[in-house]
């Protein structure tokens, strides 16, 4: 449904048409802004083939349904001719199932859940399984799916049972198994057994999602589930090697960061002193440091130069690409000065107290936003959330496209929210991954994605079963 995401997938399909060592230089020149497109005359045919792999369709439209069916038929036939299994990966839209989406829907005067077609888009998934019979499928959604009800019917139970026998009594049958090792040994799985906790699988993010793995019952091979690991990588582990950049103000002159930042931080320190002397003290130190420090800029779509620093060993080879010779899409977004002051205060508070400030009680009165729900104990208590250096990040979501309040950088002296590249690192996108479209579209794509490192691990489970 997202045209910018289609462009991103086409660009990535072009990249994946080559072995990693054979990706043409034109791709990297495109990433650096030196070319208008990633292909050359010699590789235009590859680009055209790659472009056909990603298309924009609307389920329920007869013409688009026919195109989708034809494309999947080609994939299934090609796999059969080569003696290979194929896998269906996807998931119904989450807006109807998520807790936030349900709360928003409940506030709509004439909203009726059973009339919201998004609850039933999974039926398109069943049609594909029934007609084309993949060897396996992977279905992903938010945790809210487990508790979503329509007309008294638990939607997860309905979807779960339908996936076992997508055609009813006839047609393919699938056994649905958890991806993560369970303590029990029988097959009497409960809904919570299908929750994947990313931070336990080596990802730098506390992202919890429901993922169902279905294997055709004709394939009588036990799966080797994923083993949960120890401590997760931290935000600092993942983004500290990227160039330091700073924010800018939409309502003030920030052409010189050394002139603007010390004053802003000093004013924050003065305000903070009224309720938190330790946070005020750190802000005062930061004010002096920025006055004596180096000029920072706001970053860019391309920053040349070698990236120094170490990444967690299990992610380094997956993320790094020595041919990039720089950093892609690492630029800050501008904010109102009032928000910059809240970011500076929140980042300093988190550094001192080991957590973000929660709600109005922990923000100085002068930094309270003009919002009708601010101050309510049941709403927006984590409206300004710092992604702390020494812990995994919170869930990277598409809200990143709306504002940066939930994704404040841990360094008070940079006074900003996360860049696209930093969010992409926390989502485990490779450093050579190019997001198409304007910055807002890029942020949305990063937030909507399943982390690639998690996808890679799931692919490993499937490969061991199907090989």
Long-range contacts (C-beta under 8 A, 24 or more apart in sequence): 1-56, 1-58, 2-441, 2-444, 2-445, 2-448, 3-56, 3-437, 4-436, 4-437, 4-438, 4-441, 4-442, 4-444, 4-445, 5-436, 5-437, 5-441, 5-445, 5-448, 6-54, 6-55, 6-56, 7-436, 7-437, 8-434, 8-435, 8-436, 8-437, 8-445, 9-53, 9-54, 10-50, 10-51, 10-53, 10-54, 11-38, 11-434, 11-436, 12-433, 12-434, 13-50, 13-51, 13-53, 13-54, 14-38, 14-39, 14-43, 14-46, 14-47, 14-50, 14-51, 15-432, 16-50, 17-46, 17-49, 17-50, 18-46, 20-321, 23-323, 27-432, 28-323, 28-324, 28-325, 28-432, 30-434, 31-302, 31-324, 31-328, 31-432, 31-434, 32-302, 32-304, 32-325, 32-326, 32-328, 33-301, 33-302, 38-434, 59-121, 59-124, 60-117, 60-124, 65-124, 68-128, 69-131, 72-128, 72-132, 73-132, 76-132, 76-133, 76-134, 85-134, 85-135, 85-136, 85-219, 85-466, 86-134, 86-135, 87-134, 87-135, 87-136, 87-137, 87-138, 87-462, 87-466, 88-125, 88-128, 88-129, 88-132, 88-134, 88-136, 88-137, 88-138, 89-137, 89-138, 90-125, 90-138, 90-139, 90-140, 91-125, 91-139, 91-140, 91-141, 92-118, 92-121, 92-122, 92-125, 92-139, 92-141, 93-118, 93-121, 94-141, 94-142, 94-144, 94-145, 96-148, 97-141, 97-142, 97-144, 97-145, 97-148, 97-155, 98-142, 98-144, 99-142, 99-144, 101-144, 102-144, 102-148, 113-149, 113-150, 113-151, 114-150, 114-151, 119-148, 119-150, 119-155, 122-159, 122-162, 123-162, 125-163, 125-166, 126-162, 126-163, 126-166, 127-166, 129-163, 129-166, 129-167, 129-172, 129-174, 129-214, 130-166, 130-167, 130-171, 130-172, 133-171, 133-172, 133-216, 134-216, 135-215, 135-216, 135-219, 135-466, 136-174, 136-213, 136-214, 136-215, 136-216, 136-219, 136-462, 136-465, 136-466, 137-163, 137-174, 137-212, 137-213, 137-214, 138-211, 138-212, 138-213, 138-214, 138-458, 138-462, 139-163, 139-211, 139-212, 139-214, 140-209, 140-210, 140-211, 140-212, 140-450, 141-209, 141-210, 142-209, 142-210, 143-195, 143-208, 143-209, 143-210, 145-210, 146-191, 146-192, 146-195, 146-210, 156-191, 156-210, 157-191, 160-191, 160-212, 163-212, 163-214, 172-216, 172-217, 173-216, 173-217, 174-214, 174-215, 174-216, 174-217, 175-214, 175-215, 175-217, 176-212, 176-213, 176-214, 177-213, 177-214, 177-215, 177-223, 177-225, 178-213, 178-225, 179-211, 179-213, 179-225, 179-226, 179-458, 179-461, 180-225, 180-226, 180-227, 180-228, 181-225, 181-226, 181-227, 181-228, 182-225, 196-454, 197-228, 198-232, 198-451, 198-454, 199-232, 199-392, 200-228, 200-229, 200-232, 201-226, 201-228, 201-229, 201-454, 201-457, 202-229, 202-232, 202-233, 202-312, 202-314, 202-315, 202-453, 202-457, 203-232, 203-233, 203-392, 203-428, 203-451, 203-453, 203-454, 204-232, 204-233, 204-234, 204-235, 204-237, 204-238, 204-312, 204-392, 204-393, 204-425, 204-426, 204-428, 205-232, 205-392, 205-393, 205-394, 205-395, 205-396, 205-426, 205-427, 205-451, 206-232, 206-392, 206-393, 206-394, 206-395, 207-395, 207-396, 207-451, 208-395, 209-450, 211-458, 213-458, 213-461, 213-462, 215-465, 219-465, 219-466, 221-465, 221-466, 223-461, 223-464, 223-465, 224-461, 224-464, 224-465, 225-461, 226-457, 226-458, 226-461, 232-392, 233-312, 233-315, 233-392, 234-388, 234-389, 234-390, 234-391, 234-392, 235-387, 235-388, 235-389, 235-390, 235-391, 235-392, 235-393, 235-410, 235-426, 236-389, 236-390, 236-410, 237-311, 237-312, 238-311, 238-312, 238-315, 238-422, 238-425, 238-426, 239-418, 239-422, 239-425, 239-426, 240-309, 240-389, 241-307, 241-308, 241-309, 241-310, 241-311, 242-307, 242-327, 242-330, 242-419, 242-421, 242-422, 242-425, 243-299, 243-303, 243-305, 243-307, 243-327, 243-330, 244-296, 244-411, 244-414, 245-296, 245-297, 245-298, 245-299, 245-330, 245-331, 245-332, 245-414, 245-416, 245-419, 246-296, 246-297, 246-298, 246-332, 246-413, 246-414, 246-415, 246-416, 247-298, 247-332, 247-333, 247-334, 247-335, 247-340, 247-343, 247-414, 247-415, 247-416, 247-417, 248-298, 248-332, 248-334, 248-335, 249-334, 249-335, 249-336, 249-337, 249-340, 250-334, 250-335, 250-336, 250-337, 251-336, 251-337, 252-337, 256-295, 257-290, 257-295, 257-296, 257-297, 258-290, 258-291, 258-293, 258-294, 258-295, 261-287, 261-290, 261-291, 261-413, 261-415, 262-287, 262-288, 262-290, 262-291, 263-287, 264-337, 264-340, 264-341, 264-344, 264-415, 265-290, 265-344, 265-412, 265-413, 265-415, 267-341, 268-341, 268-344, 268-345, 268-348, 268-367, 271-341, 271-345, 271-364, 271-366, 271-367, 272-345, 272-348, 272-349, 272-364, 274-364, 274-365, 275-362, 275-364, 276-349, 276-352, 276-362, 276-364, 278-352, 278-353, 279-345, 279-348, 279-349, 279-352, 279-353, 282-348, 282-351, 282-352, 282-412, 283-344, 283-345, 283-348, 283-412, 286-344, 286-348, 286-412, 286-413, 289-413, 290-413, 293-413, 296-414, 298-331, 298-332, 298-334, 299-330, 299-331, 299-332, 299-419, 300-330, 300-331, 301-328, 301-329, 301-331, 302-326, 302-327, 302-328, 302-329, 303-327, 303-330, 307-431, 315-428, 315-453, 318-428, 318-430, 318-452, 318-453, 318-456, 319-425, 319-428, 319-429, 319-430, 319-431, 320-430, 320-431, 321-430, 321-431, 321-432, 323-432, 324-431, 324-432, 327-421, 327-431, 328-421, 328-431, 328-432, 328-433, 328-434, 329-419, 329-420, 329-421, 329-424, 329-434, 329-435, 329-442, 330-419, 330-420, 330-421, 330-422, 331-419, 331-420, 331-439, 332-414, 332-416, 332-417, 332-419, 333-404, 333-416, 333-417, 333-439, 335-404, 335-416, 335-417, 338-367, 338-369, 339-369, 339-403, 339-405, 340-415, 340-416, 341-367, 342-367, 342-369, 342-384, 343-384, 343-404, 343-408, 343-409, 343-415, 343-416, 343-417, 344-412, 344-415, 346-384, 346-385, 346-386, 346-408, 347-386, 347-408, 347-409, 347-410, 347-411, 347-412, 347-415, 348-412, 349-386, 350-386, 350-388, 350-410, 351-388, 351-410, 351-412, 354-388, 355-388, 356-382, 356-384, 356-385, 356-386, 356-388, 356-408, 357-384, 358-382, 359-383, 382-406, 384-408, 386-410, 387-418, 387-426, 393-426, 396-423, 396-426, 396-427, 396-446, 396-447, 397-447, 397-448, 398-443, 398-444, 398-447, 398-448, 399-447, 400-443, 400-444, 400-446, 400-447, 401-440, 401-441, 401-443, 401-444, 401-447, 420-446, 423-447, 427-451, 427-452, 428-452, 428-453, 428-454
